[in-house]
Protein backbone atom coordinates (compact mmCIF):
# COMPACT_ATOMS: atom_id res chain seq x y z
CA UNK A 1 0.00 0.00 0.00
CA UNK A 2 2.87 2.37 0.75
CA UNK A 3 3.98 2.08 -2.87
CA UNK A 4 0.85 4.03 -3.85
CA UNK A 5 1.65 6.94 -1.53
CA UNK A 6 2.34 9.39 -4.36
CA UNK A 7 -0.68 8.49 -6.54
CA UNK A 8 -3.23 11.08 -5.26
CA UNK A 9 -0.65 13.85 -5.70
CA UNK A 10 0.17 12.61 -9.20
CA UNK A 11 -3.50 12.47 -10.22
CA UNK A 12 -4.29 15.99 -8.99
CA UNK A 13 -1.09 17.25 -10.65
CA UNK A 14 -2.24 15.84 -13.99
CA UNK A 15 -5.72 17.32 -13.57
CA UNK A 16 -4.23 20.71 -12.73
CA UNK A 17 -1.86 20.74 -15.71
CA UNK A 18 -4.63 19.66 -18.11
CA UNK A 19 -6.94 22.33 -16.67
CA UNK A 20 -4.27 24.96 -17.34
CA UNK A 21 -3.85 23.69 -20.88
CA UNK A 22 -7.57 24.15 -21.53
CA UNK A 23 -7.87 27.44 -19.59
CA UNK A 24 -10.27 25.81 -17.12
CA UNK A 25 -9.62 28.25 -14.28
CA UNK A 26 -12.49 26.86 -12.18
CA UNK A 27 -10.54 23.60 -11.96
CA UNK A 28 -6.98 24.93 -12.10
CA UNK A 29 -7.30 27.29 -9.13
CA UNK A 30 -8.52 24.81 -6.46
CA UNK A 31 -6.33 21.95 -7.70
CA UNK A 32 -3.25 24.17 -7.38
CA UNK A 33 -3.99 24.67 -3.69
CA UNK A 34 -4.44 20.92 -3.23
CA UNK A 35 -1.02 19.99 -4.60
CA UNK A 36 1.28 20.63 -1.65
CA UNK A 37 -1.13 19.32 1.04
CA UNK A 38 -1.43 16.08 -0.97
CA UNK A 39 2.33 15.89 -1.33
CA UNK A 40 2.75 16.40 2.44
CA UNK A 41 0.20 13.64 3.06
CA UNK A 42 2.09 11.40 0.62
CA UNK A 43 5.32 12.00 2.53
CA UNK A 44 3.66 11.13 5.83
CA UNK A 45 2.25 7.89 4.39
CA UNK A 46 5.38 6.99 2.46
CA UNK A 47 7.62 7.65 5.44
CA UNK A 48 5.47 5.77 7.92
CA UNK A 49 7.62 3.57 10.12
CA UNK A 50 10.72 5.67 9.55
CA UNK A 51 12.44 7.64 12.24
CA UNK A 52 11.06 11.17 12.43
CA UNK A 53 14.05 13.47 12.27
CA UNK A 54 15.48 16.52 10.54
CA UNK A 55 15.04 15.21 6.95
CA UNK A 56 11.28 14.86 7.25
CA UNK A 57 10.93 18.05 9.27
CA UNK A 58 12.81 20.10 6.67
CA UNK A 59 11.01 18.41 3.77
CA UNK A 60 7.56 19.14 5.21
CA UNK A 61 8.58 22.71 6.10
CA UNK A 62 9.68 23.27 2.50
CA UNK A 63 6.42 21.79 1.19
CA UNK A 64 4.37 24.00 3.54
CA UNK A 65 6.26 27.13 2.46
CA UNK A 66 5.81 26.12 -1.18
CA UNK A 67 2.07 25.86 -0.55
CA UNK A 68 2.07 29.42 0.78
CA UNK A 69 3.98 30.48 -2.33
CA UNK A 70 1.50 28.69 -4.60
CA UNK A 71 -1.40 30.42 -2.88
CA UNK A 72 0.21 33.81 -2.24
CA UNK A 73 -2.47 35.68 -4.17
CA UNK A 74 -5.25 33.81 -2.34
CA UNK A 75 -3.80 33.78 1.16
CA UNK A 76 -2.41 37.32 1.12
CA UNK A 77 -4.71 39.41 -1.12
CA UNK A 78 -3.62 42.57 0.69
CA UNK A 79 0.02 42.21 -0.47
CA UNK A 80 1.68 42.20 -3.91
CA UNK A 81 1.58 38.63 -5.18
CA UNK A 82 5.01 38.32 -6.82
CA UNK A 83 7.07 39.55 -3.83
CA UNK A 84 5.11 37.22 -1.55
CA UNK A 85 5.76 34.31 -3.90
CA UNK A 86 9.48 35.10 -3.93
CA UNK A 87 9.50 35.32 -0.13
CA UNK A 88 7.82 31.98 0.57
CA UNK A 89 9.55 30.05 -2.19
CA UNK A 90 12.85 31.59 -1.15
CA UNK A 91 12.30 30.28 2.39
CA UNK A 92 11.27 26.90 0.99
CA UNK A 93 14.49 26.71 -0.99
CA UNK A 94 16.55 27.57 2.09
CA UNK A 95 14.94 24.58 3.83
CA UNK A 96 15.73 22.44 0.80
CA UNK A 97 19.36 23.59 0.71
CA UNK A 98 19.79 22.71 4.38
CA UNK A 99 18.13 19.34 3.79
CA UNK A 100 20.14 18.43 0.69
CA UNK A 101 23.49 19.78 1.82
CA UNK A 102 23.52 18.58 5.42
CA UNK A 103 21.01 15.76 5.85
CA UNK A 104 20.67 13.56 2.75
CA UNK A 105 23.84 14.24 0.75
CA UNK A 106 25.76 11.14 -0.38
CA UNK A 107 28.55 12.63 -2.52
CA UNK A 108 30.56 15.75 -3.26
CA UNK A 109 29.24 18.28 -5.77
CA UNK A 110 29.90 16.70 -9.20
CA UNK A 111 31.65 18.75 -11.93
CA UNK A 112 28.52 18.83 -14.10
CA UNK A 113 26.76 20.95 -11.46
CA UNK A 114 28.76 23.95 -12.73
CA UNK A 115 26.07 24.20 -15.39
CA UNK A 116 23.87 25.80 -12.73
CA UNK A 117 26.30 28.71 -12.37
CA UNK A 118 26.14 29.19 -16.14
CA UNK A 119 22.34 29.03 -15.93
CA UNK A 120 22.26 31.86 -13.35
CA UNK A 121 24.57 34.09 -15.36
CA UNK A 122 22.63 33.65 -18.60
CA UNK A 123 19.23 34.05 -16.93
CA UNK A 124 20.14 37.30 -15.17
CA UNK A 125 21.92 38.71 -18.22
CA UNK A 126 18.85 38.13 -20.40
CA UNK A 127 16.23 39.26 -17.90
CA UNK A 128 18.05 42.15 -16.20
CA UNK A 129 16.80 44.92 -18.56
CA UNK A 130 13.22 43.79 -17.89
CA UNK A 131 13.31 43.33 -14.11
CA UNK A 132 12.93 46.96 -13.03
CA UNK A 133 12.72 47.42 -9.28
CA UNK A 134 12.76 43.66 -8.72
CA UNK A 135 16.20 43.18 -10.31
CA UNK A 136 18.13 42.64 -7.08
CA UNK A 137 15.42 40.47 -5.53
CA UNK A 138 15.23 38.26 -8.63
CA UNK A 139 19.03 37.98 -8.83
CA UNK A 140 19.22 36.91 -5.17
CA UNK A 141 16.31 34.53 -5.62
CA UNK A 142 18.09 33.08 -8.64
CA UNK A 143 21.16 32.42 -6.50
CA UNK A 144 18.98 30.57 -4.00
CA UNK A 145 17.40 28.53 -6.81
CA UNK A 146 20.80 27.69 -8.21
CA UNK A 147 22.00 26.78 -4.72
CA UNK A 148 19.13 24.34 -4.35
CA UNK A 149 19.92 22.73 -7.70
CA UNK A 150 23.61 22.41 -6.82
CA UNK A 151 22.71 20.90 -3.44
CA UNK A 152 20.45 18.29 -5.10
CA UNK A 153 23.40 17.15 -7.22
CA UNK A 154 24.93 15.70 -4.03
CA UNK A 155 21.91 13.50 -3.36
CA UNK A 156 20.02 10.45 -4.58
CA UNK A 157 19.30 10.61 -8.36
CA UNK A 158 15.57 11.14 -7.73
CA UNK A 159 16.38 14.28 -5.75
CA UNK A 160 18.89 15.48 -8.36
CA UNK A 161 16.30 15.11 -11.14
CA UNK A 162 13.71 16.81 -8.95
CA UNK A 163 16.02 19.77 -8.48
CA UNK A 164 16.58 20.03 -12.23
CA UNK A 165 12.84 20.01 -12.97
CA UNK A 166 12.16 22.55 -10.20
CA UNK A 167 14.80 24.87 -11.67
CA UNK A 168 13.33 24.41 -15.15
CA UNK A 169 9.90 25.39 -13.83
CA UNK A 170 11.16 28.59 -12.21
CA UNK A 171 13.18 29.48 -15.31
CA UNK A 172 10.14 29.20 -17.57
CA UNK A 173 8.06 31.15 -15.05
CA UNK A 174 10.67 33.93 -14.94
CA UNK A 175 10.46 34.36 -18.70
CA UNK A 176 6.67 34.29 -18.58
CA UNK A 177 6.66 37.02 -15.93
CA UNK A 178 9.27 39.34 -17.38
CA UNK A 179 9.27 38.51 -21.12
CA UNK A 180 5.64 37.46 -21.64
CA UNK A 181 5.56 38.34 -25.34
CA UNK A 182 8.32 35.82 -26.02
CA UNK A 183 6.52 32.92 -24.33
CA UNK A 184 3.73 30.97 -26.07
CA UNK A 185 0.59 29.98 -24.19
CA UNK A 186 1.63 26.32 -23.82
CA UNK A 187 4.43 27.35 -21.48
CA UNK A 188 1.83 28.03 -18.74
CA UNK A 189 0.99 24.33 -18.20
CA UNK A 190 4.68 23.54 -18.76
CA UNK A 191 5.57 25.62 -15.69
CA UNK A 192 3.32 23.51 -13.49
CA UNK A 193 4.20 20.22 -15.19
CA UNK A 194 7.89 20.69 -14.40
CA UNK A 195 7.07 22.11 -10.94
CA UNK A 196 4.91 19.17 -9.87
CA UNK A 197 7.45 16.73 -11.29
CA UNK A 198 10.24 18.48 -9.44
CA UNK A 199 8.47 18.59 -6.09
CA UNK A 200 7.25 15.02 -6.41
CA UNK A 201 10.67 13.64 -7.32
CA UNK A 202 12.31 15.54 -4.48
CA UNK A 203 9.80 14.20 -1.94
CA UNK A 204 10.10 10.66 -3.28
CA UNK A 205 13.88 10.92 -3.26
CA UNK A 206 14.02 12.05 0.35
CA UNK A 207 11.76 9.20 1.45
CA UNK A 208 13.84 6.66 -0.52
CA UNK A 209 17.13 8.14 0.77
CA UNK A 210 15.87 7.95 4.34
CA UNK A 211 14.89 4.29 3.91
CA UNK A 212 18.32 3.48 2.46
CA UNK A 213 20.07 5.26 5.33
CA UNK A 214 17.89 3.48 7.88
CA UNK A 215 18.59 0.05 6.36
CA UNK A 216 22.33 0.74 6.27
CA UNK A 217 22.32 1.56 10.00
CA UNK A 218 20.29 -1.47 11.12
CA UNK A 219 23.14 -4.04 11.12
CA UNK A 220 25.32 -1.72 13.18
CA UNK A 221 22.52 -1.18 15.68
CA UNK A 222 21.90 -4.94 15.93
CA UNK A 223 25.61 -5.61 16.41
CA UNK A 224 25.82 -3.13 19.27
CA UNK A 225 22.72 -4.67 20.84
C-alpha positions as CSV (number, residue, x, y, z in Angstrom):
1,X,0.0,0.0,0.0
2,X,2.9,2.4,0.8
3,X,4.0,2.1,-2.9
4,X,0.9,4.0,-3.8
5,X,1.6,6.9,-1.5
6,X,2.3,9.4,-4.4
7,X,-0.7,8.5,-6.5
8,X,-3.2,11.1,-5.3
9,X,-0.7,13.8,-5.7
10,X,0.2,12.6,-9.2
11,X,-3.5,12.5,-10.2
12,X,-4.3,16.0,-9.0
13,X,-1.1,17.3,-10.7
14,X,-2.2,15.8,-14.0
15,X,-5.7,17.3,-13.6
16,X,-4.2,20.7,-12.7
17,X,-1.9,20.7,-15.7
18,X,-4.6,19.7,-18.1
19,X,-6.9,22.3,-16.7
20,X,-4.3,25.0,-17.3
21,X,-3.8,23.7,-20.9
22,X,-7.6,24.1,-21.5
23,X,-7.9,27.4,-19.6
24,X,-10.3,25.8,-17.1
25,X,-9.6,28.3,-14.3
26,X,-12.5,26.9,-12.2
27,X,-10.5,23.6,-12.0
28,X,-7.0,24.9,-12.1
29,X,-7.3,27.3,-9.1
30,X,-8.5,24.8,-6.5
31,X,-6.3,22.0,-7.7
32,X,-3.3,24.2,-7.4
33,X,-4.0,24.7,-3.7
34,X,-4.4,20.9,-3.2
35,X,-1.0,20.0,-4.6
36,X,1.3,20.6,-1.7
37,X,-1.1,19.3,1.0
38,X,-1.4,16.1,-1.0
39,X,2.3,15.9,-1.3
40,X,2.7,16.4,2.4
41,X,0.2,13.6,3.1
42,X,2.1,11.4,0.6
43,X,5.3,12.0,2.5
44,X,3.7,11.1,5.8
45,X,2.2,7.9,4.4
46,X,5.4,7.0,2.5
47,X,7.6,7.6,5.4
48,X,5.5,5.8,7.9
49,X,7.6,3.6,10.1
50,X,10.7,5.7,9.5
51,X,12.4,7.6,12.2
52,X,11.1,11.2,12.4
53,X,14.0,13.5,12.3
54,X,15.5,16.5,10.5
55,X,15.0,15.2,7.0
56,X,11.3,14.9,7.2
57,X,10.9,18.1,9.3
58,X,12.8,20.1,6.7
59,X,11.0,18.4,3.8
60,X,7.6,19.1,5.2
61,X,8.6,22.7,6.1
62,X,9.7,23.3,2.5
63,X,6.4,21.8,1.2
64,X,4.4,24.0,3.5
65,X,6.3,27.1,2.5
66,X,5.8,26.1,-1.2
67,X,2.1,25.9,-0.5
68,X,2.1,29.4,0.8
69,X,4.0,30.5,-2.3
70,X,1.5,28.7,-4.6
71,X,-1.4,30.4,-2.9
72,X,0.2,33.8,-2.2
73,X,-2.5,35.7,-4.2
74,X,-5.2,33.8,-2.3
75,X,-3.8,33.8,1.2
76,X,-2.4,37.3,1.1
77,X,-4.7,39.4,-1.1
78,X,-3.6,42.6,0.7
79,X,0.0,42.2,-0.5
80,X,1.7,42.2,-3.9
81,X,1.6,38.6,-5.2
82,X,5.0,38.3,-6.8
83,X,7.1,39.6,-3.8
84,X,5.1,37.2,-1.5
85,X,5.8,34.3,-3.9
86,X,9.5,35.1,-3.9
87,X,9.5,35.3,-0.1
88,X,7.8,32.0,0.6
89,X,9.5,30.0,-2.2
90,X,12.9,31.6,-1.1
91,X,12.3,30.3,2.4
92,X,11.3,26.9,1.0
93,X,14.5,26.7,-1.0
94,X,16.6,27.6,2.1
95,X,14.9,24.6,3.8
96,X,15.7,22.4,0.8
97,X,19.4,23.6,0.7
98,X,19.8,22.7,4.4
99,X,18.1,19.3,3.8
100,X,20.1,18.4,0.7
101,X,23.5,19.8,1.8
102,X,23.5,18.6,5.4
103,X,21.0,15.8,5.9
104,X,20.7,13.6,2.8
105,X,23.8,14.2,0.7
106,X,25.8,11.1,-0.4
107,X,28.6,12.6,-2.5
108,X,30.6,15.7,-3.3
109,X,29.2,18.3,-5.8
110,X,29.9,16.7,-9.2
111,X,31.6,18.8,-11.9
112,X,28.5,18.8,-14.1
113,X,26.8,20.9,-11.5
114,X,28.8,23.9,-12.7
115,X,26.1,24.2,-15.4
116,X,23.9,25.8,-12.7
117,X,26.3,28.7,-12.4
118,X,26.1,29.2,-16.1
119,X,22.3,29.0,-15.9
120,X,22.3,31.9,-13.4
121,X,24.6,34.1,-15.4
122,X,22.6,33.6,-18.6
123,X,19.2,34.1,-16.9
124,X,20.1,37.3,-15.2
125,X,21.9,38.7,-18.2
126,X,18.9,38.1,-20.4
127,X,16.2,39.3,-17.9
128,X,18.1,42.1,-16.2
129,X,16.8,44.9,-18.6
130,X,13.2,43.8,-17.9
131,X,13.3,43.3,-14.1
132,X,12.9,47.0,-13.0
133,X,12.7,47.4,-9.3
134,X,12.8,43.7,-8.7
135,X,16.2,43.2,-10.3
136,X,18.1,42.6,-7.1
137,X,15.4,40.5,-5.5
138,X,15.2,38.3,-8.6
139,X,19.0,38.0,-8.8
140,X,19.2,36.9,-5.2
141,X,16.3,34.5,-5.6
142,X,18.1,33.1,-8.6
143,X,21.2,32.4,-6.5
144,X,19.0,30.6,-4.0
145,X,17.4,28.5,-6.8
146,X,20.8,27.7,-8.2
147,X,22.0,26.8,-4.7
148,X,19.1,24.3,-4.3
149,X,19.9,22.7,-7.7
150,X,23.6,22.4,-6.8
151,X,22.7,20.9,-3.4
152,X,20.5,18.3,-5.1
153,X,23.4,17.2,-7.2
154,X,24.9,15.7,-4.0
155,X,21.9,13.5,-3.4
156,X,20.0,10.4,-4.6
157,X,19.3,10.6,-8.4
158,X,15.6,11.1,-7.7
159,X,16.4,14.3,-5.8
160,X,18.9,15.5,-8.4
161,X,16.3,15.1,-11.1
162,X,13.7,16.8,-9.0
163,X,16.0,19.8,-8.5
164,X,16.6,20.0,-12.2
165,X,12.8,20.0,-13.0
166,X,12.2,22.6,-10.2
167,X,14.8,24.9,-11.7
168,X,13.3,24.4,-15.1
169,X,9.9,25.4,-13.8
170,X,11.2,28.6,-12.2
171,X,13.2,29.5,-15.3
172,X,10.1,29.2,-17.6
173,X,8.1,31.2,-15.1
174,X,10.7,33.9,-14.9
175,X,10.5,34.4,-18.7
176,X,6.7,34.3,-18.6
177,X,6.7,37.0,-15.9
178,X,9.3,39.3,-17.4
179,X,9.3,38.5,-21.1
180,X,5.6,37.5,-21.6
181,X,5.6,38.3,-25.3
182,X,8.3,35.8,-26.0
183,X,6.5,32.9,-24.3
184,X,3.7,31.0,-26.1
185,X,0.6,30.0,-24.2
186,X,1.6,26.3,-23.8
187,X,4.4,27.4,-21.5
188,X,1.8,28.0,-18.7
189,X,1.0,24.3,-18.2
190,X,4.7,23.5,-18.8
191,X,5.6,25.6,-15.7
192,X,3.3,23.5,-13.5
193,X,4.2,20.2,-15.2
194,X,7.9,20.7,-14.4
195,X,7.1,22.1,-10.9
196,X,4.9,19.2,-9.9
197,X,7.4,16.7,-11.3
198,X,10.2,18.5,-9.4
199,X,8.5,18.6,-6.1
200,X,7.2,15.0,-6.4
201,X,10.7,13.6,-7.3
202,X,12.3,15.5,-4.5
203,X,9.8,14.2,-1.9
204,X,10.1,10.7,-3.3
205,X,13.9,10.9,-3.3
206,X,14.0,12.0,0.3
207,X,11.8,9.2,1.4
208,X,13.8,6.7,-0.5
209,X,17.1,8.1,0.8
210,X,15.9,8.0,4.3
211,X,14.9,4.3,3.9
212,X,18.3,3.5,2.5
213,X,20.1,5.3,5.3
214,X,17.9,3.5,7.9
215,X,18.6,0.0,6.4
216,X,22.3,0.7,6.3
217,X,22.3,1.6,10.0
218,X,20.3,-1.5,11.1
219,X,23.1,-4.0,11.1
220,X,25.3,-1.7,13.2
221,X,22.5,-1.2,15.7
222,X,21.9,-4.9,15.9
223,X,25.6,-5.6,16.4
224,X,25.8,-3.1,19.3
225,X,22.7,-4.7,20.8
